[in-house]
Amino acid sequence: MAAKGYWIARVSVHDNEGYAAYVAKANPVYSAHGGVPIIRGGQYEGVEGEARPRNVVIEFPSYQAALDCYNSPEYAEARAIRQQAADGEIVVVEGYDTQPSA
């Protein structure tokens, strides 16, 4: 089984309505690529380095699926909305293959 892929985002929202429009536009794109949000917001404590108030992790079935989603034309439309409503960083990370080998 292939290792999963993840988006890790740290975001500071300055336009709540605009960010809500981004989320509405982006959710179907994540789903189309097999993405499942596993962390969205929630309590946090910045223990080292700069922290942002919104932290998001989206799990994809593979690293390639995570990249394909980010680079898709559909996500480009959502990204343009987000970039007007928030500042932040996103990294795409390959996870470990946690299945035992046969």
MARTOR-244056 format. One record per atom (N, C-alpha, C): residue number from 1; residue in one letter; chain; atom name; x, y, z. Coordinates in Angstrom, 2 decimals. Layout:
residues N
<pt i="NUM" aa="A" ch="A" at="CA" X="X" Y="Y" Z="Z"/>
...
//
This chain:
residues 102
<pt i="1" aa="M" ch="A" at="N" X="0.85" Y="-1.19" Z="0.00"/>
<pt i="1" aa="M" ch="A" at="CA" X="0.00" Y="0.00" Z="0.00"/>
<pt i="1" aa="M" ch="A" at="C" X="0.89" Y="1.24" Z="0.00"/>
<pt i="2" aa="A" ch="A" at="N" X="0.52" Y="2.22" Z="-0.80"/>
<pt i="2" aa="A" ch="A" at="CA" X="1.30" Y="3.45" Z="-0.90"/>
<pt i="2" aa="A" ch="A" at="C" X="1.13" Y="4.33" Z="0.34"/>
<pt i="3" aa="A" ch="A" at="N" X="2.14" Y="5.12" Z="0.61"/>
<pt i="3" aa="A" ch="A" at="CA" X="2.07" Y="6.07" Z="1.71"/>
<pt i="3" aa="A" ch="A" at="C" X="1.03" Y="7.14" Z="1.38"/>
<pt i="4" aa="K" ch="A" at="N" X="0.36" Y="7.61" Z="2.40"/>
<pt i="4" aa="K" ch="A" at="CA" X="-0.63" Y="8.67" Z="2.21"/>
<pt i="4" aa="K" ch="A" at="C" X="0.07" Y="10.01" Z="2.03"/>
<pt i="5" aa="G" ch="A" at="N" X="-0.69" Y="10.98" Z="1.53"/>
<pt i="5" aa="G" ch="A" at="CA" X="-0.21" Y="12.34" Z="1.39"/>
<pt i="5" aa="G" ch="A" at="C" X="-1.04" Y="13.26" Z="2.25"/>
<pt i="6" aa="Y" ch="A" at="N" X="-0.43" Y="14.35" Z="2.68"/>
<pt i="6" aa="Y" ch="A" at="CA" X="-1.11" Y="15.29" Z="3.58"/>
<pt i="6" aa="Y" ch="A" at="C" X="-0.85" Y="16.73" Z="3.15"/>
<pt i="7" aa="W" ch="A" at="N" X="-1.87" Y="17.54" Z="3.28"/>
<pt i="7" aa="W" ch="A" at="CA" X="-1.68" Y="18.99" Z="3.25"/>
<pt i="7" aa="W" ch="A" at="C" X="-1.62" Y="19.42" Z="4.71"/>
<pt i="8" aa="I" ch="A" at="N" X="-0.64" Y="20.22" Z="5.03"/>
<pt i="8" aa="I" ch="A" at="CA" X="-0.55" Y="20.84" Z="6.35"/>
<pt i="8" aa="I" ch="A" at="C" X="-0.58" Y="22.35" Z="6.12"/>
<pt i="9" aa="A" ch="A" at="N" X="-1.59" Y="22.99" Z="6.65"/>
<pt i="9" aa="A" ch="A" at="CA" X="-1.77" Y="24.43" Z="6.43"/>
<pt i="9" aa="A" ch="A" at="C" X="-1.83" Y="25.16" Z="7.76"/>
<pt i="10" aa="R" ch="A" at="N" X="-1.19" Y="26.31" Z="7.79"/>
<pt i="10" aa="R" ch="A" at="CA" X="-1.25" Y="27.22" Z="8.94"/>
<pt i="10" aa="R" ch="A" at="C" X="-1.75" Y="28.54" Z="8.39"/>
<pt i="11" aa="V" ch="A" at="N" X="-2.86" Y="29.03" Z="8.94"/>
<pt i="11" aa="V" ch="A" at="CA" X="-3.57" Y="30.14" Z="8.30"/>
<pt i="11" aa="V" ch="A" at="C" X="-3.98" Y="31.21" Z="9.31"/>
<pt i="12" aa="S" ch="A" at="N" X="-3.87" Y="32.46" Z="8.89"/>
<pt i="12" aa="S" ch="A" at="CA" X="-4.43" Y="33.60" Z="9.63"/>
<pt i="12" aa="S" ch="A" at="C" X="-5.51" Y="34.21" Z="8.73"/>
<pt i="13" aa="V" ch="A" at="N" X="-6.76" Y="34.08" Z="9.16"/>
<pt i="13" aa="V" ch="A" at="CA" X="-7.90" Y="34.57" Z="8.38"/>
<pt i="13" aa="V" ch="A" at="C" X="-8.14" Y="36.03" Z="8.72"/>
<pt i="14" aa="H" ch="A" at="N" X="-8.28" Y="36.88" Z="7.70"/>
<pt i="14" aa="H" ch="A" at="CA" X="-8.62" Y="38.29" Z="7.95"/>
<pt i="14" aa="H" ch="A" at="C" X="-9.95" Y="38.68" Z="7.31"/>
<pt i="15" aa="D" ch="A" at="N" X="-10.59" Y="37.75" Z="6.59"/>
<pt i="15" aa="D" ch="A" at="CA" X="-11.91" Y="37.98" Z="6.01"/>
<pt i="15" aa="D" ch="A" at="C" X="-12.70" Y="36.68" Z="6.17"/>
<pt i="16" aa="N" ch="A" at="N" X="-13.52" Y="36.62" Z="7.23"/>
<pt i="16" aa="N" ch="A" at="CA" X="-14.25" Y="35.39" Z="7.54"/>
<pt i="16" aa="N" ch="A" at="C" X="-15.22" Y="34.97" Z="6.44"/>
<pt i="17" aa="E" ch="A" at="N" X="-15.92" Y="35.93" Z="5.84"/>
<pt i="17" aa="E" ch="A" at="CA" X="-16.86" Y="35.61" Z="4.75"/>
<pt i="17" aa="E" ch="A" at="C" X="-16.10" Y="35.05" Z="3.55"/>
<pt i="18" aa="G" ch="A" at="N" X="-15.00" Y="35.69" Z="3.21"/>
<pt i="18" aa="G" ch="A" at="CA" X="-14.19" Y="35.22" Z="2.09"/>
<pt i="18" aa="G" ch="A" at="C" X="-13.63" Y="33.83" Z="2.35"/>
<pt i="19" aa="Y" ch="A" at="N" X="-13.20" Y="33.58" Z="3.58"/>
<pt i="19" aa="Y" ch="A" at="CA" X="-12.66" Y="32.27" Z="3.92"/>
<pt i="19" aa="Y" ch="A" at="C" X="-13.75" Y="31.20" Z="3.86"/>
<pt i="20" aa="A" ch="A" at="N" X="-14.96" Y="31.55" Z="4.29"/>
<pt i="20" aa="A" ch="A" at="CA" X="-16.08" Y="30.61" Z="4.19"/>
<pt i="20" aa="A" ch="A" at="C" X="-16.36" Y="30.28" Z="2.73"/>
<pt i="21" aa="A" ch="A" at="N" X="-16.24" Y="31.26" Z="1.84"/>
<pt i="21" aa="A" ch="A" at="CA" X="-16.43" Y="31.01" Z="0.40"/>
<pt i="21" aa="A" ch="A" at="C" X="-15.33" Y="30.08" Z="-0.12"/>
<pt i="22" aa="Y" ch="A" at="N" X="-14.12" Y="30.26" Z="0.36"/>
<pt i="22" aa="Y" ch="A" at="CA" X="-13.01" Y="29.37" Z="-0.01"/>
<pt i="22" aa="Y" ch="A" at="C" X="-13.31" Y="27.94" Z="0.42"/>
<pt i="23" aa="V" ch="A" at="N" X="-13.71" Y="27.76" Z="1.67"/>
<pt i="23" aa="V" ch="A" at="CA" X="-13.99" Y="26.42" Z="2.19"/>
<pt i="23" aa="V" ch="A" at="C" X="-15.09" Y="25.75" Z="1.37"/>
<pt i="24" aa="A" ch="A" at="N" X="-16.15" Y="26.49" Z="1.04"/>
<pt i="24" aa="A" ch="A" at="CA" X="-17.25" Y="25.95" Z="0.25"/>
<pt i="24" aa="A" ch="A" at="C" X="-16.77" Y="25.52" Z="-1.14"/>
<pt i="25" aa="K" ch="A" at="N" X="-15.86" Y="26.27" Z="-1.71"/>
<pt i="25" aa="K" ch="A" at="CA" X="-15.33" Y="25.95" Z="-3.05"/>
<pt i="25" aa="K" ch="A" at="C" X="-14.31" Y="24.81" Z="-2.99"/>
<pt i="26" aa="A" ch="A" at="N" X="-13.50" Y="24.77" Z="-1.93"/>
<pt i="26" aa="A" ch="A" at="CA" X="-12.41" Y="23.80" Z="-1.85"/>
<pt i="26" aa="A" ch="A" at="C" X="-12.87" Y="22.41" Z="-1.41"/>
<pt i="27" aa="N" ch="A" at="N" X="-13.87" Y="22.31" Z="-0.55"/>
<pt i="27" aa="N" ch="A" at="CA" X="-14.30" Y="21.00" Z="-0.02"/>
<pt i="27" aa="N" ch="A" at="C" X="-14.60" Y="19.98" Z="-1.12"/>
<pt i="28" aa="P" ch="A" at="N" X="-15.36" Y="20.32" Z="-2.16"/>
<pt i="28" aa="P" ch="A" at="CA" X="-15.62" Y="19.34" Z="-3.21"/>
<pt i="28" aa="P" ch="A" at="C" X="-14.35" Y="18.93" Z="-3.97"/>
<pt i="29" aa="V" ch="A" at="N" X="-13.39" Y="19.84" Z="-4.05"/>
<pt i="29" aa="V" ch="A" at="CA" X="-12.14" Y="19.52" Z="-4.73"/>
<pt i="29" aa="V" ch="A" at="C" X="-11.34" Y="18.51" Z="-3.92"/>
<pt i="30" aa="Y" ch="A" at="N" X="-11.24" Y="18.73" Z="-2.61"/>
<pt i="30" aa="Y" ch="A" at="CA" X="-10.56" Y="17.75" Z="-1.76"/>
<pt i="30" aa="Y" ch="A" at="C" X="-11.20" Y="16.38" Z="-1.94"/>
<pt i="31" aa="S" ch="A" at="N" X="-12.53" Y="16.34" Z="-1.83"/>
<pt i="31" aa="S" ch="A" at="CA" X="-13.26" Y="15.07" Z="-1.92"/>
<pt i="31" aa="S" ch="A" at="C" X="-13.02" Y="14.37" Z="-3.25"/>
<pt i="32" aa="A" ch="A" at="N" X="-13.00" Y="15.14" Z="-4.34"/>
<pt i="32" aa="A" ch="A" at="CA" X="-12.79" Y="14.55" Z="-5.67"/>
<pt i="32" aa="A" ch="A" at="C" X="-11.43" Y="13.88" Z="-5.78"/>
<pt i="33" aa="H" ch="A" at="N" X="-10.48" Y="14.31" Z="-4.97"/>
<pt i="33" aa="H" ch="A" at="CA" X="-9.14" Y="13.73" Z="-4.99"/>
<pt i="33" aa="H" ch="A" at="C" X="-8.92" Y="12.76" Z="-3.82"/>
<pt i="34" aa="G" ch="A" at="N" X="-10.00" Y="12.41" Z="-3.14"/>
<pt i="34" aa="G" ch="A" at="CA" X="-9.91" Y="11.46" Z="-2.03"/>
<pt i="34" aa="G" ch="A" at="C" X="-9.46" Y="12.09" Z="-0.73"/>
<pt i="35" aa="G" ch="A" at="N" X="-9.46" Y="13.42" Z="-0.66"/>
<pt i="35" aa="G" ch="A" at="CA" X="-9.00" Y="14.12" Z="0.54"/>
<pt i="35" aa="G" ch="A" at="C" X="-10.05" Y="14.15" Z="1.64"/>
<pt i="36" aa="V" ch="A" at="N" X="-9.57" Y="13.98" Z="2.87"/>
<pt i="36" aa="V" ch="A" at="CA" X="-10.44" Y="14.01" Z="4.04"/>
<pt i="36" aa="V" ch="A" at="C" X="-9.80" Y="14.93" Z="5.08"/>
<pt i="37" aa="P" ch="A" at="N" X="-10.47" Y="16.01" Z="5.46"/>
<pt i="37" aa="P" ch="A" at="CA" X="-9.93" Y="16.87" Z="6.52"/>
<pt i="37" aa="P" ch="A" at="C" X="-9.89" Y="16.11" Z="7.84"/>
<pt i="38" aa="I" ch="A" at="N" X="-8.74" Y="16.08" Z="8.48"/>
<pt i="38" aa="I" ch="A" at="CA" X="-8.64" Y="15.41" Z="9.78"/>
<pt i="38" aa="I" ch="A" at="C" X="-8.38" Y="16.39" Z="10.91"/>
<pt i="39" aa="I" ch="A" at="N" X="-7.95" Y="17.59" Z="10.57"/>
<pt i="39" aa="I" ch="A" at="CA" X="-7.83" Y="18.67" Z="11.55"/>
<pt i="39" aa="I" ch="A" at="C" X="-8.27" Y="19.95" Z="10.86"/>
<pt i="40" aa="R" ch="A" at="N" X="-9.17" Y="20.67" Z="11.50"/>
<pt i="40" aa="R" ch="A" at="CA" X="-9.62" Y="21.98" Z="11.00"/>
<pt i="40" aa="R" ch="A" at="C" X="-9.83" Y="22.89" Z="12.19"/>
<pt i="41" aa="G" ch="A" at="N" X="-8.90" Y="23.79" Z="12.38"/>
<pt i="41" aa="G" ch="A" at="CA" X="-9.05" Y="24.69" Z="13.51"/>
<pt i="41" aa="G" ch="A" at="C" X="-8.81" Y="23.96" Z="14.81"/>
<pt i="42" aa="G" ch="A" at="N" X="-9.59" Y="24.29" Z="15.81"/>
<pt i="42" aa="G" ch="A" at="CA" X="-9.46" Y="23.64" Z="17.10"/>
<pt i="42" aa="G" ch="A" at="C" X="-8.46" Y="24.34" Z="18.00"/>
<pt i="43" aa="Q" ch="A" at="N" X="-8.42" Y="23.88" Z="19.21"/>
<pt i="43" aa="Q" ch="A" at="CA" X="-7.52" Y="24.45" Z="20.21"/>
<pt i="43" aa="Q" ch="A" at="C" X="-6.07" Y="24.18" Z="19.81"/>
<pt i="44" aa="Y" ch="A" at="N" X="-5.20" Y="25.14" Z="20.06"/>
<pt i="44" aa="Y" ch="A" at="CA" X="-3.79" Y="24.96" Z="19.74"/>
<pt i="44" aa="Y" ch="A" at="C" X="-2.95" Y="25.79" Z="20.70"/>
<pt i="45" aa="E" ch="A" at="N" X="-1.71" Y="25.47" Z="20.79"/>
<pt i="45" aa="E" ch="A" at="CA" X="-0.76" Y="26.28" Z="21.54"/>
<pt i="45" aa="E" ch="A" at="C" X="0.54" Y="26.31" Z="20.74"/>
<pt i="46" aa="G" ch="A" at="N" X="0.98" Y="27.50" Z="20.39"/>
<pt i="46" aa="G" ch="A" at="CA" X="2.25" Y="27.65" Z="19.69"/>
<pt i="46" aa="G" ch="A" at="C" X="3.38" Y="27.45" Z="20.69"/>
<pt i="47" aa="V" ch="A" at="N" X="4.07" Y="26.35" Z="20.57"/>
<pt i="47" aa="V" ch="A" at="CA" X="5.12" Y="26.04" Z="21.54"/>
<pt i="47" aa="V" ch="A" at="C" X="6.52" Y="26.33" Z="21.01"/>
<pt i="48" aa="E" ch="A" at="N" X="6.64" Y="26.53" Z="19.70"/>
<pt i="48" aa="E" ch="A" at="CA" X="7.95" Y="26.87" Z="19.14"/>
<pt i="48" aa="E" ch="A" at="C" X="7.73" Y="27.51" Z="17.77"/>
<pt i="49" aa="G" ch="A" at="N" X="8.42" Y="28.59" Z="17.50"/>
<pt i="49" aa="G" ch="A" at="CA" X="8.26" Y="29.28" Z="16.23"/>
<pt i="49" aa="G" ch="A" at="C" X="6.97" Y="30.07" Z="16.17"/>
<pt i="50" aa="E" ch="A" at="N" X="6.69" Y="30.62" Z="14.99"/>
<pt i="50" aa="E" ch="A" at="CA" X="5.49" Y="31.43" Z="14.79"/>
<pt i="50" aa="E" ch="A" at="C" X="4.27" Y="30.52" Z="14.65"/>
<pt i="51" aa="A" ch="A" at="N" X="3.22" Y="30.83" Z="15.36"/>
<pt i="51" aa="A" ch="A" at="CA" X="1.96" Y="30.08" Z="15.28"/>
<pt i="51" aa="A" ch="A" at="C" X="0.93" Y="30.91" Z="14.53"/>
<pt i="52" aa="R" ch="A" at="N" X="0.01" Y="30.23" Z="13.90"/>
<pt i="52" aa="R" ch="A" at="CA" X="-1.14" Y="30.88" Z="13.27"/>
<pt i="52" aa="R" ch="A" at="C" X="-2.40" Y="30.32" Z="13.91"/>
<pt i="53" aa="P" ch="A" at="N" X="-3.48" Y="31.10" Z="13.93"/>
<pt i="53" aa="P" ch="A" at="CA" X="-4.67" Y="30.68" Z="14.67"/>
<pt i="53" aa="P" ch="A" at="C" X="-5.49" Y="29.55" Z="14.03"/>
<pt i="54" aa="R" ch="A" at="N" X="-5.29" Y="29.26" Z="12.75"/>
<pt i="54" aa="R" ch="A" at="CA" X="-6.06" Y="28.18" Z="12.11"/>
<pt i="54" aa="R" ch="A" at="C" X="-5.06" Y="27.17" Z="11.55"/>
<pt i="55" aa="N" ch="A" at="N" X="-5.21" Y="25.93" Z="11.96"/>
<pt i="55" aa="N" ch="A" at="CA" X="-4.32" Y="24.85" Z="11.53"/>
<pt i="55" aa="N" ch="A" at="C" X="-5.18" Y="23.75" Z="10.92"/>
<pt i="56" aa="V" ch="A" at="N" X="-4.76" Y="23.29" Z="9.73"/>
<pt i="56" aa="V" ch="A" at="CA" X="-5.57" Y="22.34" Z="8.97"/>
<pt i="56" aa="V" ch="A" at="C" X="-4.66" Y="21.22" Z="8.47"/>
<pt i="57" aa="V" ch="A" at="N" X="-5.15" Y="19.98" Z="8.58"/>
<pt i="57" aa="V" ch="A" at="CA" X="-4.47" Y="18.83" Z="7.99"/>
<pt i="57" aa="V" ch="A" at="C" X="-5.52" Y="18.08" Z="7.17"/>
<pt i="58" aa="I" ch="A" at="N" X="-5.20" Y="17.84" Z="5.90"/>
<pt i="58" aa="I" ch="A" at="CA" X="-6.08" Y="17.08" Z="5.02"/>
<pt i="58" aa="I" ch="A" at="C" X="-5.31" Y="15.84" Z="4.56"/>
<pt i="59" aa="E" ch="A" at="N" X="-5.91" Y="14.68" Z="4.74"/>
<pt i="59" aa="E" ch="A" at="CA" X="-5.28" Y="13.41" Z="4.38"/>
<pt i="59" aa="E" ch="A" at="C" X="-5.77" Y="12.97" Z="3.01"/>
<pt i="60" aa="F" ch="A" at="N" X="-4.84" Y="12.54" Z="2.16"/>
<pt i="60" aa="F" ch="A" at="CA" X="-5.14" Y="12.04" Z="0.82"/>
<pt i="60" aa="F" ch="A" at="C" X="-4.67" Y="10.59" Z="0.71"/>
<pt i="61" aa="P" ch="A" at="N" X="-5.22" Y="9.83" Z="-0.23"/>
<pt i="61" aa="P" ch="A" at="CA" X="-4.83" Y="8.43" Z="-0.34"/>
<pt i="61" aa="P" ch="A" at="C" X="-3.36" Y="8.23" Z="-0.74"/>
<pt i="62" aa="S" ch="A" at="N" X="-2.74" Y="9.26" Z="-1.33"/>
<pt i="62" aa="S" ch="A" at="CA" X="-1.33" Y="9.17" Z="-1.71"/>
<pt i="62" aa="S" ch="A" at="C" X="-0.74" Y="10.57" Z="-1.79"/>
<pt i="63" aa="Y" ch="A" at="N" X="0.58" Y="10.62" Z="-1.79"/>
<pt i="63" aa="Y" ch="A" at="CA" X="1.29" Y="11.89" Z="-1.96"/>
<pt i="63" aa="Y" ch="A" at="C" X="0.92" Y="12.50" Z="-3.32"/>
<pt i="64" aa="Q" ch="A" at="N" X="0.87" Y="11.65" Z="-4.36"/>
<pt i="64" aa="Q" ch="A" at="CA" X="0.54" Y="12.16" Z="-5.69"/>
<pt i="64" aa="Q" ch="A" at="C" X="-0.87" Y="12.74" Z="-5.73"/>
<pt i="65" aa="A" ch="A" at="N" X="-1.82" Y="12.10" Z="-5.06"/>
<pt i="65" aa="A" ch="A" at="CA" X="-3.19" Y="12.63" Z="-5.01"/>
<pt i="65" aa="A" ch="A" at="C" X="-3.22" Y="14.00" Z="-4.34"/>
<pt i="66" aa="A" ch="A" at="N" X="-2.41" Y="14.16" Z="-3.29"/>
<pt i="66" aa="A" ch="A" at="CA" X="-2.34" Y="15.46" Z="-2.60"/>
<pt i="66" aa="A" ch="A" at="C" X="-1.79" Y="16.53" Z="-3.52"/>
<pt i="67" aa="L" ch="A" at="N" X="-0.73" Y="16.20" Z="-4.26"/>
<pt i="67" aa="L" ch="A" at="CA" X="-0.16" Y="17.15" Z="-5.22"/>
<pt i="67" aa="L" ch="A" at="C" X="-1.13" Y="17.45" Z="-6.36"/>
<pt i="68" aa="D" ch="A" at="N" X="-1.77" Y="16.40" Z="-6.87"/>
<pt i="68" aa="D" ch="A" at="CA" X="-2.72" Y="16.59" Z="-7.97"/>
<pt i="68" aa="D" ch="A" at="C" X="-3.86" Y="17.50" Z="-7.56"/>
<pt i="69" aa="C" ch="A" at="N" X="-4.34" Y="17.35" Z="-6.34"/>
<pt i="69" aa="C" ch="A" at="CA" X="-5.41" Y="18.22" Z="-5.85"/>
<pt i="69" aa="C" ch="A" at="C" X="-4.94" Y="19.67" Z="-5.80"/>
<pt i="70" aa="Y" ch="A" at="N" X="-3.78" Y="19.89" Z="-5.19"/>
<pt i="70" aa="Y" ch="A" at="CA" X="-3.27" Y="21.26" Z="-5.06"/>
<pt i="70" aa="Y" ch="A" at="C" X="-3.07" Y="21.91" Z="-6.43"/>
<pt i="71" aa="N" ch="A" at="N" X="-2.59" Y="21.14" Z="-7.39"/>
<pt i="71" aa="N" ch="A" at="CA" X="-2.27" Y="21.66" Z="-8.71"/>
<pt i="71" aa="N" ch="A" at="C" X="-3.44" Y="21.64" Z="-9.69"/>
<pt i="72" aa="S" ch="A" at="N" X="-4.61" Y="21.20" Z="-9.25"/>
<pt i="72" aa="S" ch="A" at="CA" X="-5.76" Y="21.11" Z="-10.14"/>
<pt i="72" aa="S" ch="A" at="C" X="-6.32" Y="22.49" Z="-10.47"/>
<pt i="73" aa="P" ch="A" at="N" X="-6.90" Y="22.63" Z="-11.67"/>
<pt i="73" aa="P" ch="A" at="CA" X="-7.55" Y="23.90" Z="-12.02"/>
<pt i="73" aa="P" ch="A" at="C" X="-8.67" Y="24.27" Z="-11.06"/>
<pt i="74" aa="E" ch="A" at="N" X="-9.39" Y="23.26" Z="-10.56"/>
<pt i="74" aa="E" ch="A" at="CA" X="-10.50" Y="23.52" Z="-9.63"/>
<pt i="74" aa="E" ch="A" at="C" X="-9.98" Y="24.10" Z="-8.32"/>
<pt i="75" aa="Y" ch="A" at="N" X="-8.86" Y="23.57" Z="-7.82"/>
<pt i="75" aa="Y" ch="A" at="CA" X="-8.32" Y="24.13" Z="-6.59"/>
<pt i="75" aa="Y" ch="A" at="C" X="-7.72" Y="25.50" Z="-6.83"/>
<pt i="76" aa="A" ch="A" at="N" X="-7.19" Y="25.75" Z="-8.02"/>
<pt i="76" aa="A" ch="A" at="CA" X="-6.64" Y="27.08" Z="-8.33"/>
<pt i="76" aa="A" ch="A" at="C" X="-7.70" Y="28.16" Z="-8.13"/>
<pt i="77" aa="E" ch="A" at="N" X="-8.94" Y="27.85" Z="-8.50"/>
<pt i="77" aa="E" ch="A" at="CA" X="-10.04" Y="28.81" Z="-8.30"/>
<pt i="77" aa="E" ch="A" at="C" X="-10.26" Y="29.05" Z="-6.81"/>
<pt i="78" aa="A" ch="A" at="N" X="-10.28" Y="27.98" Z="-6.03"/>
<pt i="78" aa="A" ch="A" at="CA" X="-10.47" Y="28.11" Z="-4.58"/>
<pt i="78" aa="A" ch="A" at="C" X="-9.28" Y="28.84" Z="-3.95"/>
<pt i="79" aa="R" ch="A" at="N" X="-8.07" Y="28.49" Z="-4.38"/>
<pt i="79" aa="R" ch="A" at="CA" X="-6.86" Y="29.11" Z="-3.83"/>
<pt i="79" aa="R" ch="A" at="C" X="-6.89" Y="30.63" Z="-4.00"/>
<pt i="80" aa="A" ch="A" at="N" X="-7.35" Y="31.09" Z="-5.17"/>
<pt i="80" aa="A" ch="A" at="CA" X="-7.42" Y="32.54" Z="-5.41"/>
<pt i="80" aa="A" ch="A" at="C" X="-8.34" Y="33.22" Z="-4.40"/>
<pt i="81" aa="I" ch="A" at="N" X="-9.43" Y="32.56" Z="-4.02"/>
<pt i="81" aa="I" ch="A" at="CA" X="-10.34" Y="33.11" Z="-3.00"/>
<pt i="81" aa="I" ch="A" at="C" X="-9.63" Y="33.15" Z="-1.65"/>
<pt i="82" aa="R" ch="A" at="N" X="-8.97" Y="32.03" Z="-1.29"/>
<pt i="82" aa="R" ch="A" at="CA" X="-8.27" Y="31.96" Z="0.00"/>
<pt i="82" aa="R" ch="A" at="C" X="-7.20" Y="33.02" Z="0.11"/>
<pt i="83" aa="Q" ch="A" at="N" X="-6.45" Y="33.23" Z="-0.94"/>
<pt i="83" aa="Q" ch="A" at="CA" X="-5.34" Y="34.18" Z="-0.88"/>
<pt i="83" aa="Q" ch="A" at="C" X="-5.81" Y="35.61" Z="-0.68"/>
<pt i="84" aa="Q" ch="A" at="N" X="-7.07" Y="35.89" Z="-1.01"/>
<pt i="84" aa="Q" ch="A" at="CA" X="-7.64" Y="37.21" Z="-0.73"/>
<pt i="84" aa="Q" ch="A" at="C" X="-8.16" Y="37.32" Z="0.70"/>
<pt i="85" aa="A" ch="A" at="N" X="-8.51" Y="36.18" Z="1.30"/>
<pt i="85" aa="A" ch="A" at="CA" X="-9.17" Y="36.17" Z="2.61"/>
<pt i="85" aa="A" ch="A" at="C" X="-8.25" Y="35.82" Z="3.77"/>
<pt i="86" aa="A" ch="A" at="N" X="-7.05" Y="35.29" Z="3.47"/>
<pt i="86" aa="A" ch="A" at="CA" X="-6.19" Y="34.79" Z="4.55"/>
<pt i="86" aa="A" ch="A" at="C" X="-4.73" Y="34.78" Z="4.11"/>
<pt i="87" aa="D" ch="A" at="N" X="-3.86" Y="34.76" Z="5.09"/>
<pt i="87" aa="D" ch="A" at="CA" X="-2.43" Y="34.59" Z="4.86"/>
<pt i="87" aa="D" ch="A" at="C" X="-2.04" Y="33.26" Z="5.49"/>
<pt i="88" aa="G" ch="A" at="N" X="-1.09" Y="32.59" Z="4.90"/>
<pt i="88" aa="G" ch="A" at="CA" X="-0.67" Y="31.33" Z="5.50"/>
<pt i="88" aa="G" ch="A" at="C" X="0.32" Y="30.57" Z="4.66"/>
<pt i="89" aa="E" ch="A" at="N" X="0.58" Y="29.37" Z="5.11"/>
<pt i="89" aa="E" ch="A" at="CA" X="1.51" Y="28.47" Z="4.44"/>
<pt i="89" aa="E" ch="A" at="C" X="0.82" Y="27.12" Z="4.30"/>
<pt i="90" aa="I" ch="A" at="N" X="1.12" Y="26.44" Z="3.19"/>
<pt i="90" aa="I" ch="A" at="CA" X="0.67" Y="25.06" Z="2.98"/>
<pt i="90" aa="I" ch="A" at="C" X="1.88" Y="24.26" Z="2.53"/>
<pt i="91" aa="V" ch="A" at="N" X="2.06" Y="23.09" Z="3.11"/>
<pt i="91" aa="V" ch="A" at="CA" X="3.06" Y="22.15" Z="2.62"/>
<pt i="91" aa="V" ch="A" at="C" X="2.34" Y="20.84" Z="2.31"/>
<pt i="92" aa="V" ch="A" at="N" X="2.83" Y="20.15" Z="1.28"/>
<pt i="92" aa="V" ch="A" at="CA" X="2.33" Y="18.83" Z="0.95"/>
<pt i="92" aa="V" ch="A" at="C" X="3.41" Y="17.86" Z="1.39"/>
<pt i="93" aa="V" ch="A" at="N" X="3.00" Y="16.87" Z="2.20"/>
<pt i="93" aa="V" ch="A" at="CA" X="3.96" Y="15.97" Z="2.85"/>
<pt i="93" aa="V" ch="A" at="C" X="3.56" Y="14.52" Z="2.57"/>
<pt i="94" aa="E" ch="A" at="N" X="4.56" Y="13.69" Z="2.31"/>
<pt i="94" aa="E" ch="A" at="CA" X="4.30" Y="12.26" Z="2.18"/>
<pt i="94" aa="E" ch="A" at="C" X="4.38" Y="11.62" Z="3.56"/>
<pt i="95" aa="G" ch="A" at="N" X="3.35" Y="10.83" Z="3.89"/>
<pt i="95" aa="G" ch="A" at="CA" X="3.34" Y="10.14" Z="5.19"/>
<pt i="95" aa="G" ch="A" at="C" X="4.03" Y="8.80" Z="5.08"/>
<pt i="96" aa="Y" ch="A" at="N" X="4.11" Y="8.13" Z="6.19"/>
<pt i="96" aa="Y" ch="A" at="CA" X="4.69" Y="6.79" Z="6.23"/>
<pt i="96" aa="Y" ch="A" at="C" X="3.67" Y="5.77" Z="5.76"/>
<pt i="97" aa="D" ch="A" at="N" X="4.15" Y="4.71" Z="5.14"/>
<pt i="97" aa="D" ch="A" at="CA" X="3.32" Y="3.55" Z="4.84"/>
<pt i="97" aa="D" ch="A" at="C" X="3.26" Y="2.74" Z="6.12"/>
<pt i="98" aa="T" ch="A" at="N" X="2.12" Y="2.77" Z="6.80"/>
<pt i="98" aa="T" ch="A" at="CA" X="2.02" Y="2.13" Z="8.12"/>
<pt i="98" aa="T" ch="A" at="C" X="1.56" Y="0.67" Z="8.05"/>
<pt i="99" aa="Q" ch="A" at="N" X="1.37" Y="0.16" Z="6.83"/>
<pt i="99" aa="Q" ch="A" at="CA" X="0.96" Y="-1.23" Z="6.70"/>
<pt i="99" aa="Q" ch="A" at="C" X="2.16" Y="-2.16" Z="6.89"/>
<pt i="100" aa="P" ch="A" at="N" X="2.02" Y="-3.22" Z="7.66"/>
<pt i="100" aa="P" ch="A" at="CA" X="3.13" Y="-4.16" Z="7.81"/>
<pt i="100" aa="P" ch="A" at="C" X="3.44" Y="-4.84" Z="6.49"/>
<pt i="101" aa="S" ch="A" at="N" X="4.72" Y="-5.06" Z="6.23"/>
<pt i="101" aa="S" ch="A" at="CA" X="5.07" Y="-5.73" Z="4.99"/>
<pt i="101" aa="S" ch="A" at="C" X="4.84" Y="-7.23" Z="5.12"/>
<pt i="102" aa="A" ch="A" at="N" X="4.45" Y="-7.83" Z="4.01"/>
<pt i="102" aa="A" ch="A" at="CA" X="4.11" Y="-9.27" Z="4.01"/>
<pt i="102" aa="A" ch="A" at="C" X="5.34" Y="-10.13" Z="3.95"/>
//
